Amino acid sequence: MASHYEAPIRKPLVLGDKGYHDVSVDISAPIEGRANKYWWIVFSIALAAFLWGIGCIVYTISTGIGVWGLNKTVGWAWDITNFVWWVGIGHAGTLISAVLLLFRQKWRMAINRSAEAMTIFSVIQAGLFPVIHMGRVWLGYWMFPIPNQFGSLWVNFNSPLLWDVFAISTYLSVSLVFWWTGLLPDFAMIRDRAVKPFQKKIYSLLSFGWTGRAKDWQRFEEVSLVLAGLATPLVLSVHTIVSFDFATSVIPGWHTTIFPPYFVAGAVFSGFAMVNTLLIIMRKVCHLEAYITVQHIELMNIVIMITGSIVGCAYITELFMAWYSGVEYEQYAFLNRATGPYWWAYWAMMSCNVFSPQFMWFKKLRTSIMFSFFISVVVNIGMWFERFVIIVTSLHRDYMPSSWTMFSPTFVDIGIFIGTLGFFFVLFLLYARTFPVIAQAEVKSILKSSGERYKKLRDAGKPLYEIKKGGKIIEASVEKEIKVDEVLPEKDEKKDVSSLLESIGTFDASKETADDLKKIKGIGPKMEKTLNQIGIFTFAQVGRMTEKEYNLLDSITESFPGRAQRDDWASQAKRLNSE
């Protein structure tokens, strides 16, 4: 019987006939296998964009920020737009990791690790823009309140720009610790599966000696809750402080108290859209459809729809307050946004951020993978235009018509932004090849309550395990009708050996050389001798094994059933054979 009541309408979060070993194999496959051609194509494009961005940054620092499109009236433009956009994207990771953890939402477990990684990488991109904007980067230490020969040279602690430094550095630190703490069991899993000594040593260092003892898990749970409690206020505080960069000024279009909640909602909005974009690609490229399901995409689309509606309400509230205030400067600022020379940016913002998420009210659309991907890209474009509209249209026409001007980005502006996009995707692609993209330990923790395999067993009123003759306990299978008391007929061992060798190939001693099968984790001297007696001598033969061959081998050897599949001998043999 199930240990708890589960509503019949609840959908499984892990699809297919997945057991604990299947989770380990599937999640470690992108790390242990070789990158496919699609990964190399995307990585090459991202690397080219990153290198172009580096060239533009070097040119900017060596020449001066005069190479940007800034002027006396529009002193902030492309750089601050990109800064706020990247900080906003980084919000979803903390929300998914911390807030949804405190609310015990199970659906976060398949997406939280990649969302946390996205947070780290996007905040790194955001941090580049203030550094570049200093111009003379080598004098950056002047910003720190340290004793110096110039007298009382101190930063302005009343400036929201300084608050940004504290808020974002705190946010990055806590997010990094949260991310790394969650990765410890995953690193240990990769360490234990590693075949190469160097790889095993690296992951041993990264896992900080994780052993999986009950004490380790107790501390892991406690630290996760403490970090979630620390990180939750950051979800609200970071973008609130970013909004103060504008809200504490007296510029029409900026001086409004709605900016803090408006910016936070917009940050969650754009962050979830970017998570959706990355996960939809990753589930296809890394073959993770069983773990990142349509239900995950649908739930994220609902969050996008709700936060998009909040952002739309903020836009309407802004317009109402400008009209109701009776201040002609405020009224003109918003009229200029909608009908002035940058009208196209304003209406692109409204279309992408307010109108497009409303399609998610329809279940057929929000459960469509391609439509979800399209909307997530559209939302990210719209949120970039929102920051552009807030910053540029509020500055380019100020109180004095004689100083009115237009802003146009130069190739350097555009190049640096494309460079940060390239840098972001380079980091994310490398992360996907070296770190587990799904929190396997957390997915395993919900497997019995939310896995399709176990849900079918419960719905059928069957136990989660079968006890067969001889006292052996095995996991029940849902591929066929489950018969607990069924007695399997005795098998012909010679026929099994013939079937096995027919599938994996025979060994020809006159043409081939026997391999040292003991190099495969899980094969000792005794097992190697047994395999040799069967007729298995080479890595190539072991590498051809699938679930069918594993089962045949178990029935022949009758020792350590399931070990070959659990240790994934085939993948190990393929790697050893390719060396």
PyMOL commands that set and color helices and strands:
alter all, ss='L'
color gray80, all
select helices_A, chain A and resi 20-32+37-63+65-67+78-89+91-102+106-110+112-133+137-143+160-193+197-206+214-247+259-285+294-325+328-339+343-361+363-366+369-395+401-403+411-434+440-445+447-450+452-459+493-504+517-519+525-534+539-543+547-557+563-566+569-578
alter helices_A, ss='H'
color red, helices_A
select strands_A, chain A and resi 465-467+473-475
alter strands_A, ss='S'
color yellow, strands_A
deselect
rebuild
show_as cartoon
